[in-house]
Amino acid sequence: MANPTCCMAESALNFSLNESSYDYDKYKVYLESYIAVYGKVKENYKEVLFCCMNGKLQWYNYLISKKNFDNIYGMTKDLIMYYDNIEKFYNIYKSIS
């Protein structure tokens, strides 16, 4: 079963993703819109962000198991970029919640 808060956070990430970076303003607008309609999330948002990381790692593991080398390189870059931004995403959430 999916975690709705994790799905929301993933949607915010996808909405704000450019080719090789995140648009923090878009991320903030997405979260502000969500909070305006549904209210603050009940879960610890930093844990939600790490939950998203776990989903990405499971997908990465799948790519490795299938020896899908064409996509492993891109996924490695995506994982690093996401991990490097977790604190920024958390701080954005804290600033508006």
N, C-alpha and C positions, 0 to 999 in steps of 0.2 A: 504494500500500500504506500502511496506517496504521502509525503509530509507537505501539507499545503503551504506552510511558511517557507519551506525549502524551495518549493516550486515557484513561489512568488519571488524569492531572492534570485533564483536562476533566471526568471523572466526579466528581472531588473538588470541583471548582468548582460543578458543577450540583447536587450533593448539599447544598452549603452555601449556595446562593443563596436569599435571601428575596426579597420583592418588589423592594426597592431597595437591598439591602445583602448582604454576605456574613456568615454566622455562622462566625466563626473557630474556635469550639470544634468545630463539626461538621466543618469542614475538617481540623482536627487529628486528630479521631477517625478520619476516613476514612483519612488518611495513616498513622496508627499501625496501623490494622487491615491495611492493604495491606502495610506493612513487616513486620508480625508474620508474615504468611503468605509473602510473596515476597522479603523482604529489601530492603535499600536499592536505589534505582535506580542503574543503572550510568552513565547519562548525567548531564551537568551539569544539575541541576534548574532553575537559572535559565534556561538555554537551552531547556529543555522548556517553561517558562512562556512564553517569547517565541515558541516554536513554536505554542503555543495561540493567542497573539495573532495570529500570521500566519494561522491558520485563520479566526479571526474577521474579519480584514481581507479575506480572500478572499470570505467570505460578504457582507460589507458592499459590496464591489465588485460582486458579483452583483446585490444589491438596487438599487444605483445604476444599473447597466446596464439593469435592467428597469423603472426609474423607479417603483419600489415605494415611494412616498413615505410610505405609511402605516406601514411598518416601518423606514424609514431613521432616523426620529427616535429610536425605541426602541433601535435597534442602535447609534446614536451614543452614547447614554447608557450602554449596556452596555460599549462599547469604552472609554470614559473611566473608568468604574468599575473595569473589569478592569485597565487600565493603572495606575491609581492604587494598586492592591492587589498588583501583582507582587512588590514588595519584601517586603511583609508575608507573602505566601504562601511566598516563598523562606525567610524567617526562621523561619516555622513549621516548614518541612521541615528546616532545619538544626537546629532545637532538638530534634527527635526522631530524627534519623538519626545 
